Amino acid sequence: MLNEKGGESLYAKRRRPTDTALKFLIYFAAAVTVTIVVGIILYILIEGIPHITWKFLSTSYSALDTSRQGILPMILNTLYIVILTLLISVPVGICSAIYLTQYARRGRLVRTIDFTTEVLSGIPSIIFGLFGYTVFCVLFRLQTSILAGSLTMAICILPTIIRTTEESLLSVPSSYKEGAMALGAGKLHVIGGIVLPCAMPGVLTGVILAVGRIVGESAALLFTSGLGFNMPNGGFAGAMTHIMESGRTLTLHLYTTAMDSTGPNTLNAAFATAAVLLIMVFLLNRLAGLLSKTLRKG
């Protein structure tokens, strides 16, 4: 390799065998990681998709009747918890991040909040489940219900939303805010009309991560949302009543089904539920990704 003056490149002179070995290790580690992930996904899909039928997706479940092993209640419960949790946590998380980055001074209070957020993001979910059961189920008398599970999951994902939103807001160039304020715009208008829309793709990334955490959670919801599998009644009144009842998600149903050795086809049902869970997570992520691309183009 030659430089502009015709001599040998300095990069070629300094290349050592250790650089080649390190590069090989990096590519090897990446290949192993991708192979493991793809292998797990393919194994679950191959074992689960053949057992997915329309009856399996659209009927109710019964622990006693083997002819009623549908997962429609679990799909609805999962969607209930995802929607309720996001309705609670996303406004709180975004408003908290806006305060920390746009209004609060970098003092002891902000450092304390940042430290607390980092600690919360590393707490095991089983502890959140115990806290949620003690506070929401017992103290607030919500019992084991979808609402109690949603409140618990809102606490679980709040650190993720706050941190990702903070990073997204800080990444917006300061010239945007300075130019808008120079034209006479107020601070609240600048944040709501310029800063937040520019940071929205990063905010949606945090929401995607939060949705994956909600759908894949089992320990915290086992304590708070319970293992009920009743179908919600129709209409808005039925939906409001159902959130006060116990309801297992797809992850909890997968756990209980895989641990049940009494039924003849429990393992097949567990693989089918796992495949549906993977497909649901993929569709939710793709939907959020398309929305993020639309916002970037806008």
RODO-2510 file (C-alpha; in nm, 4 decimals, decimal comma):
residues 298
     n   res          X          Y          Z
     1     m     0,0000     0,0000     0,0000
     2     l     0,1485     0,3360    -0,1139
     3     n     0,0890     0,6840     0,0169
     4     e     0,0454     1,0010    -0,1913
     5     k     0,4249     1,0444    -0,2293
     6     g     0,4754     0,6912    -0,3602
     7     g     0,6206     0,5495    -0,0385
     8     e     0,4890     0,2685     0,1727
     9     s     0,1858     0,3510     0,3860
    10     l     0,2412     0,4050     0,7548
    11     y    -0,0601     0,1763     0,8254
    12     a     0,1081    -0,1066     0,6329
    13     k     0,4314    -0,0590     0,8296
    14     r     0,2560    -0,0732     1,1638
    15     r     0,0375    -0,3732     1,0886
    16     r     0,1202    -0,6502     1,3339
    17     p     0,0158    -1,0167     1,3611
    18     t    -0,1741    -0,9306     1,6765
    19     d    -0,3955    -0,6932     1,4742
    20     t    -0,4869    -0,9737     1,2375
    21     a    -0,5567    -1,2104     1,5261
    22     l    -0,7737    -0,9528     1,7025
    23     k    -0,9668    -0,8865     1,3820
    24     f    -1,0243    -1,2597     1,3428
    25     l    -1,1513    -1,2864     1,7012
    26     i    -1,3920    -0,9966     1,6461
    27     y    -1,5374    -1,1527     1,3314
    28     f    -1,5521    -1,4934     1,4992
    29     a    -1,7370    -1,3562     1,8039
    30     a    -1,9842    -1,1744     1,5783
    31     a    -2,0428    -1,4880     1,3715
    32     v    -2,0989    -1,7002     1,6835
    33     t    -2,3468    -1,4474     1,8236
    34     v    -2,5445    -1,4271     1,5000
    35     t    -2,5433    -1,8056     1,4621
    36     i    -2,6766    -1,8613     1,8140
    37     v    -2,9536    -1,6037     1,7760
    38     v    -3,0598    -1,7297     1,4336
    39     g    -3,0412    -2,0901     1,5534
    40     i    -3,2685    -2,0233     1,8519
    41     i    -3,5220    -1,8361     1,6387
    42     l    -3,5261    -2,1011     1,3667
    43     y    -3,5571    -2,3849     1,6190
    44     i    -3,8571    -2,2224     1,7879
    45     l    -4,0250    -2,1393     1,4569
    46     i    -3,9657    -2,4863     1,3112
    47     e    -4,1019    -2,6559     1,6227
    48     g    -4,3883    -2,4127     1,6800
    49     i    -4,5319    -2,3018     1,3456
    50     p    -4,6657    -2,6486     1,2456
    51     h    -4,8852    -2,6448     1,5576
    52     i    -5,0275    -2,2950     1,4997
    53     t    -5,3805    -2,3128     1,3648
    54     w    -5,6648    -2,0672     1,3375
    55     k    -5,8441    -2,2494     1,6173
    56     f    -5,5343    -2,2152     1,8343
    57     l    -5,5258    -1,8397     1,7763
    58     s    -5,8963    -1,7579     1,7935
    59     t    -6,0437    -1,9720     2,0720
    60     s    -6,0447    -1,9535     2,4486
    61     y    -5,8460    -2,1696     2,6902
    62     s    -5,9534    -2,4260     2,9444
    63     a    -5,7295    -2,6068     3,1896
    64     l    -5,9708    -2,8997     3,2042
    65     d    -6,0994    -2,9314     2,8469
    66     t    -5,8209    -3,0456     2,6132
    67     s    -6,0269    -2,9408     2,3106
    68     r    -6,0066    -2,5756     2,4231
    69     q    -5,6392    -2,4868     2,4236
    70     g    -5,6543    -2,1561     2,2362
    71     i    -5,4402    -1,8576     2,3284
    72     l    -5,6737    -1,5718     2,2303
    73     p    -5,7216    -1,4597     2,5947
    74     m    -5,3447    -1,4523     2,6442
    75     i    -5,2915    -1,2482     2,3272
    76     l    -5,5525    -0,9960     2,4408
    77     n    -5,4060    -0,9824     2,7916
    78     t    -5,0616    -0,9147     2,6467
    79     l    -5,1960    -0,6306     2,4341
    80     y    -5,3867    -0,4921     2,7337
    81     i    -5,0716    -0,4817     2,9465
    82     v    -4,8562    -0,3350     2,6668
    83     i    -5,1035    -0,0554     2,5935
    84     l    -5,1767     0,0275     2,9580
    85     t    -4,8091     0,0254     3,0524
    86     l    -4,7134     0,2558     2,7663
    87     l    -5,0012     0,4926     2,8442
    88     i    -4,8686     0,5236     3,1995
    89     s    -4,4924     0,5214     3,1489
    90     v    -4,4330     0,7041     2,8186
    91     p    -4,5770     1,0454     2,9236
    92     v    -4,4043     1,0255     3,2621
    93     g    -4,0727     0,9186     3,1078
    94     i    -4,0729     1,1825     2,8338
    95     c    -4,1723     1,4629     3,0714
    96     s    -3,9036     1,3550     3,3183
    97     a    -3,6384     1,3525     3,0456
    98     i    -3,7476     1,6960     2,9237
    99     y    -3,7167     1,8347     3,2757
   100     l    -3,3749     1,6792     3,3310
   101     t    -3,2281     1,7993     3,0008
   102     q    -3,4062     2,1292     2,9304
   103     y    -3,4991     2,2809     3,2656
   104     a    -3,3033     2,1365     3,5578
   105     r    -2,9534     2,2552     3,6366
   106     r    -2,6763     1,9982     3,6582
   107     g    -2,6673     1,9905     4,0349
   108     r    -2,7040     1,7395     4,3131
   109     l    -3,0723     1,6736     4,2394
   110     v    -3,0110     1,5823     3,8758
   111     r    -2,7156     1,3619     3,9658
   112     t    -2,9294     1,1863     4,2258
   113     i    -3,2074     1,1255     3,9743
   114     d    -2,9592     0,9937     3,7162
   115     f    -2,8048     0,7608     3,9718
   116     t    -3,1467     0,6375     4,0833
   117     t    -3,2491     0,5736     3,7229
   118     e    -2,9365     0,3698     3,6563
   119     v    -2,9927     0,1667     3,9736
   120     l    -3,3559     0,0979     3,8795
   121     s    -3,2534    -0,0248     3,5352
   122     g    -3,0332    -0,2924     3,6951
   123     i    -3,2762    -0,4233     3,9573
   124     p    -3,3947    -0,7823     3,8916
   125     s    -3,7543    -0,8021     3,7757
   126     i    -3,8486    -1,0386     4,0578
   127     i    -3,7925    -0,7509     4,3015
   128     f    -4,0245    -0,5307     4,0971
   129     g    -4,2781    -0,8109     4,1150
   130     l    -4,2533    -0,8328     4,4932
   131     f    -4,2826    -0,4543     4,5227
   132     g    -4,5798    -0,4454     4,2858
   133     y    -4,7566    -0,7228     4,4719
   134     t    -4,7033    -0,5552     4,8098
   135     v    -4,8005    -0,2040     4,6981
   136     f    -5,0532    -0,2422     4,4168
   137     c    -5,2103    -0,5795     4,4926
   138     v    -5,2194    -0,5614     4,8729
   139     l    -5,1864    -0,1981     4,9824
   140     f    -5,3986    -0,0486     4,7013
   141     r    -5,6265    -0,3559     4,7026
   142     l    -5,6083    -0,4112     4,3277
   143     q    -5,5556    -0,7836     4,3836
   144     t    -5,3723    -0,9763     4,1108
   145     s    -5,4991    -0,7927     3,8056
   146     i    -5,3957    -0,6609     3,4677
   147     l    -5,3940    -0,3073     3,6077
   148     a    -5,1555    -0,4061     3,8888
   149     g    -4,9292    -0,5772     3,6360
   150     s    -4,9328    -0,2697     3,4116
   151     l    -4,8422    -0,0375     3,6985
   152     t    -4,5556    -0,2680     3,7959
   153     m    -4,4264    -0,2882     3,4392
   154     a    -4,4489     0,0912     3,4092
   155     i    -4,1943     0,1159     3,6910
   156     c    -3,9784    -0,1495     3,5231
   157     i    -3,9527     0,0264     3,1869
   158     l    -3,9454     0,3849     3,3141
   159     p    -3,5624     0,3969     3,3414
   160     t    -3,5257     0,2769     2,9814
   161     i    -3,7593     0,5420     2,8453
   162     i    -3,6017     0,8193     3,0534
   163     r    -3,2437     0,7357     2,9534
   164     t    -3,3136     0,6921     2,5806
   165     t    -3,5219     1,0098     2,5704
   166     e    -3,2490     1,2026     2,7515
   167     e    -2,9866     1,0907     2,4996
   168     s    -3,2170     1,1757     2,2098
   169     l    -3,2907     1,5239     2,3421
   170     l    -2,9238     1,5957     2,4085
   171     s    -2,8334     1,4875     2,0545
   172     v    -3,0461     1,7642     1,8988
   173     p    -2,8098     2,0447     1,7838
   174     s    -2,8226     2,3472     2,0111
   175     s    -2,8336     2,5724     1,7025
   176     y    -3,1942     2,4636     1,6438
   177     k    -3,3002     2,5941     1,9847
   178     e    -3,0880     2,9089     1,9600
   179     g    -3,2256     2,9941     1,6168
   180     a    -3,5871     2,9469     1,7273
   181     m    -3,5375     3,1557     2,0411
   182     a    -3,3679     3,4268     1,8368
   183     l    -3,6848     3,4481     1,6279
   184     g    -3,8891     3,5074     1,9418
   185     a    -4,0228     3,1597     2,0168
   186     g    -4,0799     3,0689     2,3798
   187     k    -3,8919     2,7862     2,5481
   188     l    -4,1955     2,5623     2,5775
   189     h    -4,2778     2,6140     2,2101
   190     v    -3,9168     2,5392     2,1115
   191     i    -3,9172     2,2150     2,3101
   192     g    -4,2583     2,0976     2,1884
   193     g    -4,2255     2,2150     1,8289
   194     i    -3,8567     2,1642     1,7471
   195     v    -3,6536     1,9686     2,0015
   196     l    -3,9009     1,6894     2,0755
   197     p    -3,9944     1,6190     1,7091
   198     c    -3,6239     1,6004     1,6176
   199     a    -3,5629     1,3566     1,9036
   200     m    -3,8718     1,1464     1,8349
   201     p    -3,6902     0,8667     1,6422
   202     g    -3,4672     0,8070     1,9430
   203     v    -3,7685     0,8205     2,1746
   204     l    -3,9396     0,5538     1,9648
   205     t    -3,6283     0,3393     1,9960
   206     g    -3,6706     0,3501     2,3709
   207     v    -4,0374     0,2612     2,3350
   208     i    -3,9438    -0,0386     2,1175
   209     l    -3,7032    -0,1602     2,3853
   210     a    -3,9736    -0,1075     2,6464
   211     v    -4,2283    -0,3090     2,4473
   212     g    -3,9822    -0,5958     2,4202
   213     r    -3,9312    -0,5816     2,7977
   214     i    -4,3068    -0,5872     2,8619
   215     v    -4,3832    -0,8737     2,6246
   216     g    -4,0938    -1,0842     2,7491
   217     e    -4,1465    -1,0249     3,1213
   218     s    -4,2617    -1,3134     3,3386
   219     a    -4,1352    -1,2824     3,6979
   220     a    -4,2866    -0,9426     3,7766
   221     l    -4,6197    -1,0284     3,6124
   222     l    -4,6393    -1,3643     3,7848
   223     f    -4,6759    -1,1800     4,1160
   224     t    -4,9038    -0,9004     3,9958
   225     s    -5,1177    -0,9904     3,6929
   226     g    -5,1702    -1,3533     3,7887
   227     l    -5,2542    -1,6561     3,5763
   228     g    -5,6191    -1,5992     3,4863
   229     f    -5,7307    -1,6864     3,1342
   230     n    -6,0857    -1,5509     3,1124
   231     m    -6,1970    -1,3840     2,7913
   232     p    -6,2777    -1,0111     2,8210
   233     n    -6,6370    -0,9107     2,7583
   234     g    -6,7213    -0,6949     2,4613
   235     g    -6,7414    -0,3174     2,4681
   236     f    -6,5628    -0,0470     2,6632
   237     a    -6,7311    -0,1409     2,9926
   238     g    -6,6155    -0,5001     2,9510
   239     a    -6,2597    -0,3851     2,8821
   240     m    -6,2547    -0,1676     3,1928
   241     t    -6,3855    -0,4566     3,3985
   242     h    -6,1321    -0,6979     3,2541
   243     i    -5,8295    -0,4889     3,3538
   244     m    -5,9344    -0,5376     3,7161
   245     e    -5,9236    -0,9159     3,6734
   246     s    -5,6326    -1,1572     3,6714
   247     g    -5,4852    -1,2212     3,3276
   248     r    -5,1818    -1,4156     3,2124
   249     t    -4,9715    -1,2943     2,9220
   250     l    -4,8249    -1,5075     2,6455
   251     t    -4,4974    -1,5361     2,8360
   252     l    -4,6702    -1,6596     3,1511
   253     h    -4,8799    -1,8998     2,9457
   254     l    -4,5639    -2,0312     2,7826
   255     y    -4,4109    -2,0880     3,1255
   256     t    -4,7130    -2,2646     3,2727
   257     t    -4,7648    -2,4766     2,9618
   258     a    -4,4014    -2,5839     2,9405
   259     m    -4,4005    -2,6782     3,3094
   260     d    -4,7226    -2,8801     3,2773
   261     s    -4,6426    -3,2471     3,2127
   262     t    -4,9977    -3,3796     3,2505
   263     g    -5,1343    -3,2944     2,9072
   264     p    -5,0528    -3,4984     2,5968
   265     n    -4,9591    -3,2029     2,3752
   266     t    -4,8378    -2,9448     2,6247
   267     l    -4,4898    -2,9192     2,4750
   268     n    -4,6323    -2,8616     2,1269
   269     a    -4,8577    -2,5896     2,2669
   270     a    -4,5583    -2,4333     2,4416
   271     f    -4,3572    -2,4191     2,1177
   272     a    -4,6573    -2,2782     1,9312
   273     t    -4,7017    -2,0089     2,1964
   274     a    -4,3303    -1,9251     2,1761
   275     a    -4,3548    -1,8909     1,7980
   276     v    -4,6566    -1,6590     1,8289
   277     l    -4,4661    -1,4551     2,0877
   278     l    -4,1678    -1,4155     1,8539
   279     i    -4,3886    -1,3149     1,5629
   280     m    -4,5761    -1,0611     1,7779
   281     v    -4,2530    -0,9009     1,8995
   282     f    -4,1233    -0,8856     1,5423
   283     l    -4,4436    -0,7205     1,4157
   284     l    -4,4461    -0,4652     1,6985
   285     n    -4,0813    -0,3785     1,6341
   286     r    -4,1402    -0,3440     1,2605
   287     l    -4,4419    -0,1211     1,3215
   288     a    -4,2396     0,1046     1,5490
   289     g    -3,9507     0,1043     1,3004
   290     l    -4,1781     0,2130     1,0152
   291     l    -4,3197     0,4883     1,2340
   292     s    -3,9671     0,6017     1,3199
   293     k    -3,8714     0,6177     0,9499
   294     t    -4,1853     0,8179     0,8748
   295     l    -4,0960     1,0693     1,1440
   296     r    -3,7398     1,1010     1,0114
   297     k    -3,8693     1,1750     0,6613
   298     g    -4,1163     1,4249     0,7999
***
